[in-house]
Amino acid sequence: MGQGKSNGAGELPEAVVHSEFHPPPSQFDGCFTTLYHLTLETEDGATVRDYLQPEWAGIRFFGGGMPDARIGDTHVNGVRFTATGPSSLPCQFELGASRMWGVGLLPLGWARFIDADARDLANVVCDGANHPAFAKFDCLSDVLCDPSADKDAQFEAFVQDLTRLMRPNRDEPKIMRVHEAMVDVSYTAVGDLADACGMSIRTLERVCRRYFGFTPKLLMRRQRFMRSLTSFMLHRGTRWTEAMDGHYHDQAQFTREFHEFMTMNPSEYAALDHPILSSFMEARARIWGSAAQTLDKPSR
């Protein structure tokens, strides 16, 4: 492929997951998490259920089984191209055997590709082909949703069309400064974040709502939560008290925020099977160096 690729595979009771992570070419620096391909194999036509954690926006193309997915009050079923806005809620989904291409859009990627305010599409999952903000990517559906297509050819088509669709945005320097500061664990107050970015709180709030999807305060809380959830997922057998980020005041605060972000309590989540997410996060951490989109730095 010329861009390099990495592979991870995980065997689970109901499914086998194969993950490949492709570094985006240099023209996309800061735009995407990773271009990734996932193959899900299931026994006897079975489907598996799982929850995606809060993350950045994304587009996904399915060849074979198509997901039944829900975020908050939005729902999509049986479409080959799904799109999501940035989320502060889980995406609950059910999926059968399939091959899937996807990419997460970092805030800079949102700025360069999406003609809509991120806050207006926060916690939305939709049929990408029929949504005005995402329909431009439907040109990729025929090639990326063909389960018999050559993966190298699919990757090249992915890169070619994304290159054609990208355009610059005047707020790029501000977006990069905010994102760099957002993933820095040392900033815990909105005022400190604004100072680190060299902008007023009002400007920070405008940039965050337009390109990140949420207020600065909620984004910082989401980062803290995702650091905790990722630690728990990567260290099986860990207690929540051991995985809990050090910026939480106590376990009660963590439990409240867990319920807000995942719509369930930590014990309820821990009792669930995660047939896709566990394997995917472990492979992503091992190969890509980061287990979750929200923890990716804006440039690699």
N, C-alpha and C positions, 0 to 999 in steps of 0.2 A: 504493500500500500504506500510505502514511502513515508508514512507518518508514524509508523511504529504502532504496535498494539500489544496489549497484555491480556492474559486469560486467567480466569478463576472459575472453579467449579465446586459446587456443593451438593452433596446427596442428602435428601431429606425424606421423611417417611412417606410422603405422598407425591413427591416431585423431585426432579433433578434440575438444578439451575446452573447454566453455563453463562458466565459474564465476560465480556471483552470491553476494555476501556481504551479509547483512542485519543491521544492528545490532539486538541484542535490545532490546525495550522496557524502559523504566526499572525496571519491577518486578522484572526479572531481573538487575539490576546485580550483578556479581560472580559470577553463576551459570554463565554460558556463555561460550564463546569467541566464536562467531558462528553465527547460523543461516545455513546455506549451501545452495545448490542447484547441482548439477553435472549437466551433460548430456554424455554420452559418445557420440560418433558413430564407428562403425567401418565399414570397407569389407567388403562381401560377407559379413556375419555373423561377422566375425572377432572374436576376443577378444584382450585385451591383459593382460599381467602386469606387476606392479609391487610395490614394497614400501612400506608406510607406516612411517615412523619411530616410535620410542617417543613416546607421547602420553598425554593424559588420557583418561578414559573417554568413550564416545560412543555415540550411537544413530543408525542410518542406515536409511532407507526407500527401497527400490528399485522403480521402475516400468519394466518391460522386462526386460533381462538382470539376473540375480541372481548375486552373487559366490560364488566358491569361495575361502574365506579361512582362513588358519591363523595362530595365534599360539602359539608353543611347542608344547605337546602338545594344544591345543584346535583344533577344526576345524569349520567350518560350510559347507554347500553347498546352493544352490538355495532359500534362504529369503528372503522379501522384507523382513523386518525383522531386521537384525543389531545386536547390542549388544556392546560391549567394555568391559572394566574398564580401569583405568590400566595402562600397559604400560612395561616396560623392555626389550622385545624387539620386533622388527619384525613387522608383519602382512603376510604374503605373500598376494597375492590375484590372481585372474584374473576378468575381467569383460568382457562384451560390451556392445553398445549399450544404453544405459539412461538414465533420469532418476532422480536421487537427491537426497533431502533428508537433511540431517544436522545434528547439533549436538554440540559437545564440551562435556562437563560438567566445569567447573572444580571444585576441591575444595568450594567453597561450594555449587555445584550438586549435587554428590554428597550433601552433608549435607541439603539441602532436598528431594531427590527419591528417594534410594535408601536403603532400610531394610536395609542390610548393611554390614559392614566392608569398606572398599575393599581391604584386604590379602587378603581371601578371594576377591576377583574379579580380582586382579592378573594380567595376562598371560592373560586369558580372552577368547575370542570365542565367541559363542553365538547361538542362535535366540532373539531377544528375546521373541517371543510365548510361548515355553514355558519361560522362566526366571523364577523367583519374584521376583527383584530388578528385572526389567525389564518383566514382563508388563503392568504398568499402562499402559505407553506403546503397547500394541498397539491401543488405541482409535483411534490415528492411522493405522493401516496402510491402511485402505480408501481414505481420501482421499489420503494422501501417496504411495501406491504405484500410483495410477491415472495412467498416462502421458498420458491425454487430458484430465486435469483442469486447470482454470485455475490458474496458479501463484499468483495473488493470493489466490484462495480457499483454496488449500493453506496459504499462509503464515498467513492469518488463523486457520485451523483449528489449525495448529501452536501459535500463540500462545495461543489460547483454551484448549486442553487443557492446555498446560504451566502456565498460570496456575491452572487448577483443581487440578492435581496438586501444586502447590508448598505446602510448609508450613515454618514456621520451625524453627530448631535452636538450642539453648542455647549451643553451642560456636562460634557464628558469629564473635564478636570474636577468638577465638584463631585460627580458621582464616584470617581475613583478615590477621592479623599475621604468621603463618607464611608465607603466600603472598607477601605484600609483600616479606618478607626473602628468600624463596627466589629471586626473580627479580632480586635485587640482586647484581651481580657482585662486590661488595666482600667478601662473606662466603664464606670458604672452609673454615671449621672448624665442626663441630657446636656446640661451646661458644660460639663467637661468634654463631652463628645463634640459639641459645637466649637469649643475653643480649639480642640485638636484639629478640627477641619478648617479653621480659620474663617468661620462664617457665623452669622447671627443664628439664634435659635429659630427665628421665623424662617430664614432661608433653609436651614437644615430640615425643618418640618416640610417645607415645600418640596425639596429634592426627594425626601424619603417617600412622601405620599405619591409623587409623580412616577418615580422609577423603582422604588423598593416595595410599595404597596401598603405600608403601614406607618404609624407614627414612630419617631425615634425611640420613644420609651418602650413601645411594644416590641420593636425590633431587638432592642437590647435584652428584653426579657426572653424573647424567643431564642436568642443566642445562648443565654444562660441555661435555658431548659434543654436545648439541643446538645450542649456539652454534657449534660447529665445523662440524657437518654442514650447518647452514643457510647458513653463510658459503660453504661449498664449492658447495652447490646453486645459490645465487644468483649466483655469479661463475664462470660457465663458463670452463674453461681454467685455473682456479686450481689450484695444487699444494696437496696436503694440508698441507705445512709452512706455507703461507701462510694456510690456513683454520684451522689448529689454534689453539684458545683459549690465551691467554697463561698460564693457570693450570696447564697441563700441564708437567711437569718436562722431558720430552723426547719425541721421536717414538715411542720404544718404549712408553712409557706410554700414549700416545694410541692406538697400534695395538692394544694389549691391550684397552683399553676399547672401541675400535671393534668388535672381535670379540665382546666380551661383549654389547654393546647391539644389534648388527646380525647376529651369528652368521656373519660373514665378515670378511675383511680389507679395508682401505680400497681397495686396488687392485682387488679382486674387485668391490666395489660400484661403483667408478668405471667399470668395464668394462661394466656392465649398462645397458640402456636403461631410462629412467624415463618412459614415455609419458604417464602421468597425473600423477605427483607433481611432476615438474619444472614443468609448466605451472601446476598448482594452486598450488604454493608461490610461484612468481613473481607470479601474479595476486594471491594473498593478501597478499604483501609490498607490492605496488604499491598495492592498494586498501585493505587493512585496516591496513597499517602493521606487520604482524608475519607472518613466513612460516610459523611453526609454533605449535601450541597451547601447547606447554610454555614458550614465550617470551612469551606473553600476560600482561600484568599483570592482577591480580585485579579491577580496575575500570578502565573506560575513560571 
